[in-house]
Amino acid sequence: METKNGIRIYHVDKKIPDNQMKRFVNTRLRPAHIDRIIDHDADVYTTDGRLLLRFRKGVLPKDHVRAFFDNVIDYAKHRGTSNRGSTSGSTTKNVKDNPLVFSNIMGYFDRWSPKQKFLFRTKKIRTPIEVRETRFTAEFPERFTKMVPLVEDVDRFYKKYIPDAYDRQIHKANETFFRIGKTAFTTLTTNVNFQTTVHTDKGDDAEGFGNLVVIEQGRYTGGETCFPQYGIGVDVRTHDVLFMDVHEWHGNLPVHLQDKDAVRLSIVCYLRTKVWLRTRNKSRRFFDKHNKTVRHIKGK
């Protein structure tokens, strides 16, 4: 380890060979799997020189953090889903048998909801391109607008700390109106007190770099975001931002609530590749007409 301009720099090697990682996939991490938890400004590189993560503490504006939390939390902590696949520990393709977790997608998505599929079929309406506003975005536009400043903060730090990946991603985002504000993101996911199993992210921009923000209410321990193959994790807390290679194996440790109503709200912003590919270079008129059509189908 070395320190440069107040930033601790680590170089880590794989403690688990690639051919042995399959035993961790779709499993929940325990503290025994992790050798070091980082809770300070740090850059972590693999021994072959690739950036694994970049962590900065206390950089997000308090008012934007509060606005995001206040406008999202009631929805995020009360609307559960059983459609998070292996990240929830599921071992079946039958969605009804999956664990219920409080994980929600906001912004724009590239799959129709079951209700939308049903309505297209029963009303015999020609199906538009498969891109849609998420339920929260369509039904609570004012609340969605109030949470955007924090997403713009993440975008700003993405540009500052991971400029090469940002340049590639913003170039794609600039080709579509189906994105969050003028950021490099089409979509975000919120998770409440959710321990994800070991996974790699799919559906996001393969050339991009992941990020994580956490907003907490009440007291809890655990929840650290970890890379088990490297034996390292990060304790992301309110006002911190973590940039990480989400195409490496990762998951988080169990969340232990010290207050019964404590909340660990995690937020990940990303560009969904199919949203971009299906809407790139479409006009603003197309954007408005498409959203109107989809809302009408839902009876909104």
N, C-alpha and C positions, 0 to 999 in steps of 0.2 A: 504494500500500500504506500502511496505517496500523497502529498497534499499540494495543490496548486491553486493560488488565489482563493484560499479558504475552502476549496472543494476537495474532498477526499476521493482519490482515484484508485479503483481496485481492478485487478486482472484475475479472472477466475477461469478455472479449467472444469471440464465435465467430470463430476464425481461418479456419474452413472453413464456407462456407455450407451450409445444409441440403441443397440440391439437389446438392451435390458429395460428401456423406458416403457415398453408396452405393458409391463406389469403395474405401472402407475396410472395408465390412462383410465379415465372414468372412476378413479378412486379419490377419496378425500385425504388431504394432507394432514399430517400430525407434526407437532413441533420437533419430534425426533428426526424428521426428514431434513431439517434445515439447520445449518451450522451457524449462520450469521444473519441477524436482522438489522437492517440499516434504518436509522432514524435521524439522519443528518444529510446535508447537501452532499451528493455523491454522483460520480460517474463510474459505471461498471462496464468493463470491456472483457470479452473472452480472450483467451490467450492467443488466438489467431487475429486479434485486432478489431473484431466487430463490436460495435456498441450494443450492449445488452439492455442497459437502462440508464436514464439520467433523471435524478431526483432533486427537486428544489422545495424547500420548506417555506411556508408562510408567505407566498408570493401573490396569492389570489386576493382580490379586493373583498373586504368584509361585506360591503353592501350588495355586491353581485352574488356572493355566496348565500347571503340571507334571502335575497329575492328568489333565487333558484329554489331553495329549500321550501320557502313559504308557498310557492305556486305549484310545486310538484308533489310534496310529501303526502298529502291526503290521498291522492290518486295512486302514488307509487306503493304505499304500504297497505292499501286495501284491495288492490286488484291483482290477484294471483293468477298464475298460469301453470299449466302442466306441459307446456310446449317448449321446454328448454333443452330437451334431448340429453346428451351425455354430460353436459355441464352440471346437471342437477343430480347426477348419479343414476340416471335411467339405464336399465339394461334391456328395455323392450322398445319396439317401434310403435306399440299401441299407446297413443298419447294419453288415453284415459287412465292408464296404469302408472303414469309418471308421477313423481313427487310434485306437489304444489309448491311453487316458489314465488316470491314477490319480485318479479323481474318484468320490466316494461320497455317497449321500444317507442321512441318518439322521433318526430321528423318525417322521413319518407322511407318506405319499405318496398321490397320487390316481390312480395307474395300476397295474393288475395286472402282475406279472412274467409273462414268457412261460410259465414253468413253472406258475404259478397258472392261467393261461388254459387250458392243456392239461389240468390236473387237473379243473377245473370241467367242461370239455367231456367228457372221457373217463369221469368218474364220474357224469355227468348230474345235477350238482348245480346247483340254482338259484343264480345268481350274486348275492352280496350287493351292497350299495352299494360303489362302487369307491373304497374308502379302506382303507389297510393300514399296519400297522407295517412299517418297512423291515427288511431282513434283519439288519442289525447290532442294531437295537433288539430284535427278537424273539429272536435267538439269543444275545445277550450282554447280558441285562438288568442284571447287576451292573456291568459296565463302562459301560453307558449311564448308569446312575445316578451313577457317579463323575465323569462328564464334565459333568453338568448344572450344577454350581456356576459354571463359566465362562460358560455360556449365561445364567445368572441375572445374572452381572456385566454382560454385554452388554445385557441387558434393563434393568438398573438405570441404566446410562449412557445408553441410548436414551431412557428417561424423563426424565433430567436434561437432555440436550443437544438433543433433538428432541421436546419435549413435545407439540406439537399433533398430529404424525403418530403419536406413541406412543399418545395418548389414543384416536385413532380405531382403531388396530390392536388395542390391548388390549381394547377393547369387543367386538371380533369374537372375539378369542381366548377371552374369558370365556364365550362361548356354546358352546364345545365342550370335550369331555374329550380330544380328539385333539390334544394340544399337549404341548410340552416343559415339564414342571413346571407352574408357574403363570405362565410368561412369555407374551409376546406372539407367540411363535413356535411353529409346528407342525412345523417342518422345519429341517434345516441341511445344508449341503453342505461336504464337505472336498475339497481339491485338494492333491496332492503334486507339486511341481516342474512345475506345469502352466501353460504360457503360453496363456491364453485368447485367442482372436481377438476382434476388435472386435464388440461385440454390445450389446443392451439386454436386461435380465432380463424373463422372461415367466413367468406362472403365479403370481407373488407378488402380495401385496396392492397394488393400484394406488394406494391412498391412503397406503401406508407409505413408509418411508425405509430404504434398504439399509445394510448394515454389513459390515465386514471386520476380521478378526483374523488375525494371522500368528504362528505359532510356528516358530522355526528351530532346527535342530541342525546343527552344523558350519558351515563358511564357504561363502558364495555371494555373488555380486553380481547385480544386476538384479532382475527380478520386480516392479518398481514398478507400482502400479495407476494407470492413466492415462485421461484424458478427451481424446482426440485432437482433438476439435472445438474445444476450448478451449486446447490445447497445454500442459496442466498434468497433473502426476502427483504421487503420494504414495508415499514409501518407508516402508511399514508394516513394523514389526519387532516382535519379541516384547515383550509387555506393552502395545503400542499398540492403540488402537481407532479405526477410521475409519468415520464415517457419511457416506453418499454417495447421490446421486440415481441409482439404478441403472437408471432409465428414460431416462437420457442414454447416449449411446454411450461405452462404456468397454472396456478390455482391459488386459493387463499386458505389460510388456517381457520379453524373454527372460531366463531364469534360467540363470546361468553358475555351475556348481559348481566351487569352488576345492578342496574336499575331495570325493573321489569318492562318499562316502556321505552328503554333506550333504543336508539336508531343509528345504524351505520348505513348511510345512503351512499352507494358508490355510483359513479357516472363515467361512462366511456363514450367518447365521440369518435366517429369514423366515417369514411366514405364507402358506401356499399357499391361494389363494382357493377352489379346489374342495374342499379338505379341510374348510374352514370351512363352505362352502355346503351340502355334503352331510351334515354332522354337527351343524350348529347346533341347539341345544336338544334334542339326543338325550340320554337319561338315562345315568347311570353304569352302570345295568344293561345298556343297549344297548351301551355301550362294551365292557364285559367280555365279553358274549355274542358280539359281533362279532369281537373279537380271538381268542377261543377257537375260533370257527368257522374263521377264516382259518388259524390255526395248525394246526388239525386237518386242513384240506385239504392243507397242506404236509407232513403226516405228522409234525408236531412233537409 
